[in-house]
Amino acid sequence: MISNNPLISIFVPIYNGEKYLEKTLNSIVSQTYTNIEVLLVNDSSTDNSLQICNVFVEKDNRFKIFTKSRGGNTSTSWNFILPKIKGEFVFYSSQDDLFSHDLIERLVLKQRETQVDCVLPIMEYFYEDQIQKRIIKGLRGNLNCIIDGKIAFLASLDWSIHGFGLIKLSLYQDEVFPEDTFNSDEFMIRKIFLKCNSVSFCNSKFFYRQDNSLAITKIDSKDRFFELNTQLRIIELLELNFFDKKLIKFKKYILFRDFLKKKIKVNNYKFATQKDKNDVEKFLIEFRYRLINLFSNDNFDINFFNISLKCFISRIIVNNSFFLKVTLKLK
């Protein structure tokens, strides 16, 4: 046990998480580092999640429960809770993930040692009933390095590092999570990485559950169509911070390709309501014009011919309604 240490805020957004929620909260209760506040944001659950939370709140005054109107994604819970966080550092967890007993303690010790803005633990892809050997450990296996924010940002793009870390709350100052897509936290953590002066790693474990079939990341819903917003915002971060042109072109091409896939998918997708279908169709029409704008300043570069050619063809297709229709039929 260590003493005289900063308050750590652990944020857990919750929606209909009764199946795994108690295990998650028990793993937080068992932390060897005790100077924590646990902020539970109940997004108007319709199962027993609130009752489970209340049991922990009654037994442990470090737990606080907030219930808000249904926001539809984690971003609304982030925007709700940010003004209420009191800790110097914040750690985010989903409602079904698990903490090693010394997770927070080791993160705090590493931060004290390195004085960094963010410390990342080992992340293990967790399954309840099977051994899983997939982990993300340090930067490509190196736990001893300290990297700057730009390197962390780039490493996060291909998941060489993950985004579940002990992060200075001050980095979230004046930030607002986009609420138009369920995975905007993937954009925001990369934006936070860019704001970091330095990032380090420690050998405690965070267990990232993969066998929850009801998790929003596992369900094929209409929300999946709006993931394009997150991809576009990440490209805008790349451009704003003058990253490698070849990488930017590659990301633009991937976005164009994914846009085509969603345009094809919308015709065969079984929407819950006609309104849902109308909303998605309207979004894709509007997103096309955002793509046109994205490609408008994309110049051909002979130094990386192949990806430049793909972007050039993509720009022609997205700019021309006839070519877009032909391409969709060919696909």
DASULTA-V120539 format. One record per helix or strand. SS is the DSSP state (a for helix, b for strand). FROM is the first residue (numbers start at 1). TO is the last residue. If there is no record, write none. Layout:
BEGIN
SS,FROM,TO
SS,FROM,TO
END
This chain:
BEGIN
b,8,14
a,18,29
b,36,42
a,49,59
b,63,67
a,74,84
b,89,93
b,98,99
a,103,114
b,118,126
b,135,136
b,139,139
b,142,142
b,147,147
a,149,157
b,165,168
a,169,172
a,184,195
b,199,209
a,222,240
a,245,268
a,274,296
a,302,319
a,321,330
END
